[in-house]
């Protein structure tokens, strides 16, 4: 993980913690860089509403990519770090939504 300059997180009604109109609980604080357009979005629905192309999942060979952004502490995590963090940010210990695991197949090759 590394602390990055604030990243622009795209989406519908996105706030400074990366919560959006679709997912806005206290734990919905990550954004994902989409492989297809290299932009960060709060969720898949935000991506679908904003662009005219289908999302592309990250292949396992690229899980070292810093493609996850914590909206709480503004750090980035590699996909591997995120998938292995047990729903806790390794930088700030903020809790991530465990329900996101239900959507991993939309973002990551499993």
C-alpha positions in Angstrom: 0.0 0.0 0.0 1.1 3.6 -0.5 -0.3 7.0 0.2 -1.1 8.7 -3.0 -2.2 12.2 -4.1 -6.0 12.3 -3.9 -7.4 10.3 -6.7 -10.4 11.5 -8.7 -13.2 9.0 -8.1 -15.9 9.0 -10.7 -19.5 8.1 -10.2 -23.0 9.2 -9.2 -23.1 11.3 -6.1 -19.6 10.4 -5.0 -18.4 12.0 -1.9 -14.9 12.5 -0.5 -14.9 9.0 1.1 -15.8 7.4 -2.3 -19.3 6.5 -1.2 -21.8 6.9 -4.1 -25.5 6.9 -4.7 -25.5 3.1 -5.0 -23.3 2.2 -2.0 -23.0 4.6 0.8 -22.7 2.8 4.1 -19.9 3.6 6.5 -18.0 0.7 5.1 -18.4 1.6 1.4 -15.2 3.5 1.2 -13.2 2.0 -1.6 -12.9 2.9 -5.3 -11.7 0.6 -8.0 -9.6 1.5 -11.0 -11.2 -0.1 -13.9 -8.8 -1.9 -16.2 -10.8 -0.9 -19.3 -10.5 2.8 -18.9 -7.8 3.3 -16.1 -10.2 5.5 -14.2 -11.4 5.0 -10.6 -15.1 4.5 -10.0 -17.0 4.0 -6.7 -18.8 0.9 -8.1 -19.7 -1.0 -11.2 -23.0 0.8 -11.5 -21.2 4.2 -11.5 -19.0 2.9 -14.3 -22.0 1.7 -16.3 -23.8 5.0 -15.9 -20.7 7.0 -17.0 -19.2 5.2 -19.9 -20.2 3.4 -23.1 -18.1 0.3 -22.9 -18.2 -2.9 -20.9 -16.0 -3.3 -17.9 -12.9 -5.5 -18.1 -11.9 -7.7 -15.1 -8.4 -7.5 -13.8 -6.4 -10.7 -14.7 -4.7 -12.5 -11.9 -1.3 -11.7 -13.5 -2.0 -8.0 -12.8 -3.0 -8.3 -9.2 0.1 -6.3 -8.2 -1.5 -3.2 -9.7 -2.3 -0.4 -7.3 -6.0 -0.3 -8.4 -7.8 0.0 -5.0 -8.2 3.4 -3.3 -9.3 3.8 0.3 -11.6 6.8 0.6 -10.8 7.0 4.3 -7.1 7.5 4.3 -6.5 8.1 0.6 -4.0 5.3 0.2 -3.9 2.9 -2.7 -3.6 -0.9 -2.4 -2.7 -3.5 -4.9 -5.5 -5.8 -5.9 -3.7 -8.6 -4.1 -3.4 -6.5 -0.9 -7.1 -5.7 -1.0 -8.2 -9.3 -1.6 -6.0 -10.4 1.3 -6.8 -7.6 3.8 -9.8 -9.2 5.5 -11.9 -6.1 4.9 -9.7 -3.8 6.9 -7.5 -1.1 5.4 -3.9 -2.0 6.1 -3.0 1.7 6.3 -5.7 3.2 8.5 -7.6 0.2 9.8 -10.9 1.5 8.5 -13.5 -1.3 7.9 -14.4 -2.1 4.3 -17.8 -3.6 3.3 -17.5 -7.4 3.5 -20.4 -7.6 1.0 -18.1 -6.3 -1.7 -16.8 -9.9 -2.0 -20.2 -10.8 -3.6 -19.1 -8.6 -6.6 -15.4 -9.5 -7.0 -16.2 -11.5 -10.1 -17.3 -8.2 -11.7 -13.8 -6.7 -11.1 -11.3 -9.4 -10.7 -10.4 -12.7 -12.4 -10.9 -15.4 -9.7 
